[in-house]
Amino acid sequence: MEVLKRLELLRNEMKKAHIDMYIIPTDDFHLSEYVGEYFKCREYVSGFTGSAGIMAVTEHRAGLWTDGRYFLQAEQQLAGTGIELFRMGMDDVPGMDEYVEQHLKKGMTLGFDGRCMAASVGCGYSELVERCGNTEDGHLIYQTDLVGEIWNGRPSISREKAFVLNMEYAGESYESKLAKVRNDMEEKGADLCFLTALDEIAWLLNIRGNDVKCNPVLLSYLIVSKEGTVLYCFEESITEIRDYLEGLGIDIRDYFSVYDEIREFGRKRRVLTDTNKVNYTLYMSLVKSNAEILDYNTPVYFLKAVKNKTEVENERQAHLKDAIAYIRFLYWFKTHLGKQYMDELTVAERLLQERKKMEHFIEESFDSIVAYGEHGAIVHYSASEDTKYEIHPSSFVLIDTGAHYLEGTTDITRTLVCGTLTERQKKHYTAVLKGNLNLGGTRFLYGVNGLNLDVLARQPLWEMGLDYNHGTGHGVGYLLNVHEGPNAFRWRISEGKKRVPKLEEGMITSNEPGVYLKDEYGIRLENMVVCRRSEDYDTNPFGHFMEFETLTLVPFEREAIVAEDLTGRERELLNDYHTRVYKTVSPYLNREEQEFLKRYTEPL
């Protein structure tokens, strides 16, 4: 088995480097959620293809940690490899830190590639090594890429062309954004702001790239000072935008030179950077330069989460385009199901082809999830030629997809009825729908955050003794990462920098409750919502109120709904939504598609 051979080769390299335990994270040099092919070291060694996870390898053991989205997938992909699966967040399952501390004995050496490890995590491992009684520098080795030593045919690091996002899409100039960043730096007493997150750099410079699949970003680093701005990137990537960047007064330097130059830039200066986003190697360079590190979320992190008026209006147009494509796909799916061959891959491809017909389509915003029957219970299932199911006229198919347009980013999940459902299936679908409607239709006092509202989506499921092992919603970037902080809907409280902030006008967040029954089916219903001030109760003695506008314009499955389980308010919300879907989208459809949509959106 290929995984077993790779583990053996890795252990040989560990012996050569005198490393007793080697950690392999999922990250690239920028701690991105999704990474380019060059950086998929954990996937190469383990065979597990999920987007989240971390490995620890010793002479005789190997373990992999991942979250609830991937439990079933990891269980299947790790079978027969000898790699132990640790289900993060579950009772009696040791965390990665706990495991390392248990198995790293005095005199042992811990190793990892510090370029792919967050500084906050790397510092934790450094402290852990000391607690184990290993106080010498040699017991923590972070400047070695052992997987690179065994990876024959490793893909090249990406150097794709970047492009400028014009003002008609960005809605705010680089100069305006830069002034806000420098104002925040002044308030915090910073000499430099060191940006390493790819989406933050792209947003600030009003550029987009193509270096990470489904994430239109450019591999780069950015240093902002009071005097100027320095961009580190590959020359090949900016040949078409160099004049634009130089016109902004940006100093352009080679991508890898940042590792040497950050020492000089940071020497005895106050550097604002986020230790959750800067990698450990760069962080240690700053430490060794005697820089004073101001560990905050960067100003860009919060600024880009609040979409400006141009971005919000463009997002409405992006979601209209997406709805036209999706409803055309839906018409094809419902009229051809059971009459021609369909499988999870062909269905995903059909929807992609409909999106490609839309003006200004760029690419998918993540790899499509089309999960039929029991595959739907795998929260982030990924179909392949080996795993794909043929779709028959029975049960559900869960379809979670999205797209990038120049007008913005979409993310939608619909669980489609493929045939006659059981009463239990309908009850579950209705409960998920109730949660989606209740959250999307709520009104709340300004100052509330996503922690306060998460219960609205879960309550119908909790009443049935059910739940889902993921957040209810994530922030969405503007032609950037489909998963973007800091706004979110979730009930678990995070401390420090990761706290969920209050919901501001212009924040776009997903609304996606679900239920997953192993070996049976999964149901998830996801809309994008934008936060706005409520006109009905704009200002009163209690303050001003907020509400959500649902951007997604695709109907739900009427035949899966138990009407009597809906309250009067929920039924009103559903019917109003379907009326808006038909009114908004139908003018762009042909007669057959219009008639189809009219039946689909009839009042319940």
Buried (B, 14 or more C-beta within 10 A) or exposed (E): EEBEEBBEBBBEBBEEBEBBBBBBBBBBBBBBBBBBBBBBBBBBBBBBBBBBBBBBBBEEEBBBBBBBBBBBBBBEBBEEBEBEBBBBEEEEEBEBEEBBBEBBEEEBBBBBBBBBBBBBBBBBBBEBBEEBEBEEEEBBBBEBBBBEEBBEEBEEBBBBBBBBBEEEBBBBEBEEBBEBBBEBBEEEEBBBBBBBBBBBBBBBBBBBBBBBBBBBBBBBBBBBBEEEBBBBBBEEBBEEBBEBBEEBEBEBBEBEEBBEBBBEBBEEBBBBBBBBBBBBBBBBBBBEBEBBBBBBBBBBBBBBBBBBEBBBBBBBBBBBBBBBBBBBBBBBBBEEBEEEEBBBBBBBEBBBEBBEEBEBBBBBBBBBBBBBBBBBBBBBBBBEEEBBBEBBEEBBBBBBBBBBBBBBBBBBBBBBBBEEBEEEBBBBBBBBBBBBBBBBBBEBBBEBBBBBBBBBBBBBBEEEEBBBBBBBBBBBBBBBBBBBBBBBBBBEEEEEBEEBBBBBBBBBBBBBBBBBBEEBBBBBBBBBBBBBBBEEBEEEEEEBBBBBEBBBBBBBBBEBBBEEBBEEEBBBBBBEBBEEBBEBBBEBBEEEBBEBBEEBBEEB
